[in-house]
């Protein structure tokens, strides 16, 4: 019985500590200048390319034109998660909910990550001249 209680406790802790996507508007509260600058880049509005081509539901396009597609709590659809359209902060830095909850600078730094291969997940030859 004690083993079951420990397993349930650990499982609950794992779930409680898993970060979820919150959208760039939440980042803007503390990083307004960075978000403002980023908003000037084309990639911050790249979902509209899918809309213009009628591909806003295409699973081959969504990973590179949304935030968190295919990940828990990430982009699902235009209707369900419109706040995760486009490439946003969390596309590279990961889900930010734990970053928002962190109370110290050290805790905040631990929640931000940029994998070494993050750019090449999208910036490869997919037959698009833009790359």
C-alpha positions, 0 to 999 in steps of 0.5 A, a space after each residue: 500500500 505504501 508503494 502505491 501511495 509513493 507512486 501516486 505522489 511521484 506521478 502527481 508531482 511529475 504532472 504538476 511540474 510539466 510546463 504548458 504553453 501560454 502564448 506570447 501575450 503572457 511573455 509581453 508582460 515582462 519582455 515587452 521590448 523583445 516581443 515588440 521587436 520580434 513582432 516586426 519579423 515575418 516569422 512572427 506572422 508566418 501562420 497567415 501564409 498557411 491561411 492564404 494557401 488553405 493549409 491552416 489544418 495541414 499537419 505537415 505545415 503546422 509544426 513550423 507555423 505554430 507554437 507547440 504543435 504536436 506537444 502536450 498543451 501546444 497548438 491544436 487548431 485555429 479554433 481551439 488554440 488561436 493564441 498559439 498561431 505563428 512562431 512565438 517565444 515558446 517555439 524556441 524557449 519551450 512552454 512558459 507556464 513554469 517560467 511565469 510561476 518561478 519567483 526567483 531569477 535562478 528559477 526562471 533561468 532553469 525554465 528557459 531552454 533553447 535546444 541546439 538543433 531548434 532552428 533546423 527543425 524548420 529551417 531545412 529544405 522542404 522545397 520552399 524557396 524561402 529557406 
